[in-house]
Amino acid sequence: MMAVSSGCKGDSMGMDNGKYVRYTPEQVEALERLYHDCPKPSSLRRQQLIRECPILSNIEPKQIKVWFQNRRCREKQRKEASRLQAVNRKLSAMNKLLMEENDRLQKQVSNLVYENGYFRQQTQNMALVTTDTSCESVVTSGQHHLSPQHPPRDASPAGLLSIAEETLTEFLSKATGTAVEWVQMPGMKPGPDSIGIIAISHGCTGVASRACGLVGLEPTRVVEILKDRPSWFRDCRAVDVLNVLTTGNNGTIELLYMQLYAPTTLAPARDFWLLRYTSALEDGSLVVCERSLNNTQNGPTMPPVPHFVRAKILPSGYLIRPCDGGGSIIHIVDHVDFESISVPEVLRPLYESSTLLAQRTTLAAFRQLRQISQEISQPMVTSWGRRPAALRALGQRMSRGFNEAINGFSDEGWTMMESDGVDDVTVLVNSSPDKVMGATPLYADGFPSISNAVLCAKASMLLQNVPPAILTRFLREHRSEWADSSIDGYSAASVKGGPCGLPLARSGGFGGQVILPLAHTIEHEEFMEVIKLENISHYRAEDMLMPGDIFFLQLCSGVDENAIGTSAELIFAPIDASFTDDAPLLPSGFRIIPINNNSQNPTRDLASTLEVGPPGKRTPADYLGQSGPTKSVMTIAFQFAFEIHLQESIAAMARQYVRNIISSVQRVALALSPSPFGPRSLQAPSGTPEAQMLARWICQSFRCFLGEDLFKTVDERNDSLLKTLWHHSDAIMCCSLKALPDFTFANQAGLDMLETTLVSLQDITLDKIFDRGGRTSVCSELPQILQQGFACLPGGVCLTSMGRPVSYERAVAWKVLNDEESPHCIAFVFVNWSFV
């Protein structure tokens, strides 16, 4: 049946020569079945469909083609409409949150105006009664600011309910009121794609952070997830529910004991004795709030636990409100007093930073909720055949194993070995059955490995002027700069199902290849991958090198340079190619935490940035864009499974290995430190006299041998000359005068061309970047360069350190003379280079 219509309105229509064809319901049903099997069939496939489906035999192939085109169009429109509806719901919920935040800020402004007027009046009154210096006058003048200490409470059910209701009131006043002065956390801007509105405290007891946002989960599911703190809070060692009471309003009161891992070897872990109150409000919202119990009578108490510092949680919690159209609007408040007085002064900013609390705790809760919400709405299986929930659990195991290594609790079986006389590296041994069985796999034939203990070597060090994100990214991308292939081989041997002997002395770098990126969190704050170390050997009982591939499961986080106050981690564990979800793991790695405390007085910091003064010499702080040099603490921990009779030898090896890593990290950190030439740490070498002198020699020698300037316009001052050389668009490199020349310097374009860094440049020799023809050509020109002083090379192709081809239009090589006119090195400039 033919029918003319103004547009395509349903599945029962197709178009032929400007006219629409109406299909029978049976034909539409058949086409729909075919569409779900193959949405975009080829011409041959459409003809086959007509032959195989008799009900479509009277329809032309062209009409079938048009039907499928229209069907795909409608599917795309439906998806777009659904996406726009979801965005609209998000924007509506975010708008509601912003309006509430605006109301709260207006109340805060009103309070500040009132307090300002009050203090002004008090100042005037003090000026009028300057003759009255009695103690009574001084005390009563500020009496309204004093908060009396809470009297001891009865720990009966009624007394606990009183504490719970008071906790609820105080929590809500922080979540939606003005009990705490909140300021927006630097770097976090609200929007439909952001994680939410994130704020940190200013001027309150302890440290506090607050977040509010939208997640696509129902309130009861949100409560279930958030109360299971160990599943999403990586720093949480354990939460024990010691008692549960039911209240008359269908709520519950729980008495909890919680332990948190110490993030570094330089400070003890924290524990908490808590009351948690879960209840429903009259508007249908759910609330989970908690606080430390430290002033109750006649009730259960938690005595001090060895190796833990008892800290306090001030009224904190979660407010979960149902959202129109599904999902929940969530307010999170974390308010903690970590008792920072118990740690060394240099580490106190680590426990006095609201930004770190927000990054490690508050945002971790939101990321877990949003990750689970996304997995429910978009079910998927990763490239490794694992579901995201399995990878999350795997990441949790990696982080937990690393935290256990850093803390080394005695109740888990760890004992400390005697020092070798130098206390820079701590070595612990664990031979408990649980640890050994969890760390040593079975042989392929089912018999257990003979490794019967685990050793951990750990240390912490202070770093300055190196952003954690940049250093962590370098450690991930340039493993050969710090790792020892023989140690990796030793670690891998235990996983591959063979007894491990002592690692042999072995030198030489090796390459790492990411063969399987597994998962990202939705904010791309963390990713997991499997890396393969190539051209390496592992070890067997005979202490012989056996060629084979080594695989590491690797977890990396905090490598976003734009995130403020974020800690960074690189954790890895050797795995076998047949790795399963419950396979044993021995995580090792690095954790870098910033310990600057610049965010504690944002008002003062803002004022300092607006100061206007006479121009003068800029300080290093001006180049860093901060109020002072950045500091961070790096913690290193490496674990090894071993046979108990080799304990002393393995301990000596582990100590030396960690010390070598510390030296490598210090060398890398020095190279990555910001220079006065720009904000990017990897952009310029340090402006040392040696670097400035080399830049002058390069330019003077070019002018001497080629009769023209290397740069058209440049200030002759050394610092300006080095800056111009560094930022020049052509690749400029220097190599030594050895029989096998190696590179000693390159500007930023040269490093980009070779895909390397200043640290790794010294490992590249001139012959490695050319193919056979290029090596022959360059080698034949070297005598001419040394005799004549320069040589012009034709365009060609060379190779980067990663093996990628790079073409260049032409190149010039010249001899670089020092101030005594003696040959110092050979310089090259590659003009108009590009990746092929």
Summary of the structure (lengths in Angstrom):
residues: 836
radius of gyration: 33.3
end to end distance: 58.3
largest distance: 109.8
contacts: 2565
relative contact order: 0.06
helix: 39%
strand: 27%
